[in-house]
Amino acid sequence: MTALERYHRKIAEAATQDMILNMGPQHPSTHGVLRLELITDGEIVKEVIPHAGYLHRCFDKHAENLTYQQTIPFTDRLDYLSSMNNSHIWVMGVERMLGIDKDIPKRVEYIRVLMCELNRIASHLISIGTYGIDIGAFTPFLWCFRDREHIMGMLEWASGSRMLYNYIWIGGLFFDLPVGFEERCREFVEYFKPKMTELNELLTNNQIFISRTANVGVLPMDVAINYGCSGPMLRGSGLKWDLRRIDNYSVYGELDFEVPIGTGAMGTTGDCWDRNKVRVDEIGESLKIIEQCLDRLQKELKRTPEFDPRAKLPRRLAPKAQDYYMRGECSKGELGFYFIADPTGKSEIPFRVKARGPSFNNLSVISEISKGVMIADLIAIVGSIDFVLGELDR
Amino acid sequence: MILDSVKDILSARFDDGVIIGEETSGLQPALLINPEQIADVCLELRDNPATYFDFLSCLSGIDYGVTTNRFGVVYHLASIPYQTQLTLKISKEHTRDINDLPSFPTLSNVYRTADWHEREAYDLVGIYFEGHPDLRRILLPDDWIGYPLRKDYKAAEYYKGIKVD
């Protein structure tokens, strides 16, 4: 009997005893088109069967037919909430294969990190805001989107696009920062810091929110590692594992920031509240990184008329025959690209690319941590995972 | 070097045939492992206190092209306690018959990450994993014919009687 037949039989047999409930693909709390098939006994979830793939856009296949540079807009569309991070990791992987990663000007690197951290804040704001909405708090969502709009405006100013930037290029940038960007960015940081305190008072430390999330969906650290969870999911379970610190890629080694982890302050380590708290704390750390980047960009790495962010763009983008796995910390966790360069070493088109999305692995743990929970708690668990379907389905 | 210590551990624990070769030309050296023993090798590397490769970063199913007729799986392991990385590769020749898929042992008993990644490799590249608990398609619909990431894949002209333009 094939696995498909086993699955059909399981559903058929469950339907006589228990109730099958479909959550999604159009359910608002699934954050996209994810279908969760629940086998329920009354209000208790006995099993969750996720069905992914509604947003599959053949990223791997497209990447096999386009050059490295042409694929950058496709990476933007993987995790469309943190496009800068995706293209940064893609670009770093290609640069390392070409052997030009040491030649990138410092100013370019700092602008990249600045953009990535701004984008990380925007992504976490969406995560926190929609998490509030999932479990019944509407106002924080509006506050988060109001503040995110400032970031979107700045990124649009720099790149020309609101969400899908195509700003970071192999060997450089699409364009230098617009004049006045640094000042505007500082203004935003000053504006935004007190807003986080407000948000914490309204949502994170709200007793209703704590009651809904603390001790719910506890993910022990060993399970998280075994399932390949990364990012805030893994850190929420209490493990200090941040690739920006482990690999020290780009200029993260020169920057000073902490890696927040879940401590079980409101319940058990690794519960939904911890995961959300890690994101809240990471926003603060990202603000610290942004300030340090701005310091450098306004002092020793100042904008000069002769500075050309496209000066180091390689004329030919054909790495020699090799394969390379590049990993980096996206806002959701470890985003990896596995490249196999063309075996002749002459083509600008990779032989094979595989994207390892953090959402894909983070979601796979859901059937493990939601056995025996109430249906309402499942919504809290799904929201705390913070996946993006564009990346899960690729 | 990490590769040498891994080789020592494996040769002490297993017979000679377990390491078929190694690739050291690229930026990330890789070990070629005997496909039959990959699950045992990973279990050993995961639990051995000298390596602790407890995190499977990525698992990729690869079709190495129509001229070579080889199919393979590439594993990227990471060790959280030691902060090291390791690449393992397995591969075998196959006739490309889509009714008789190339088959490798599953790793999902060692790393649960492999569960969904192997389903994806089965779905897109057409690699069968023996002993996998639930090897269904994951990204494509259940009734899809063919394996799109194979190098000889031709896009279908019709899907359920509807012409695809």
Interface residues (C-beta under 8 A of the other chain):
Chain A: A3 L4 R6 Y7 A52 G53 H56 C58 D60 K61 E64 R96 M97 I225 N226 Y227 G228 L239 W241 I246 Q322 D323 Y324 Y325 R327 E334 G336 Y338 I340 P343 F351 R352 K354 R356 F360 N361 S364 V365 E368 D393 R394
Chain B: S25 G26 L27 Q28 A30 D54 F55 L56 S57 C58 S60 I62 D63 G65 V74 H76 I80 Q83 Q85 T87 Y111 R112 T113 D115 W116 L124 H132 D134 L135 R136 R137 I138 L139 L140 P141 D142 P148 L149
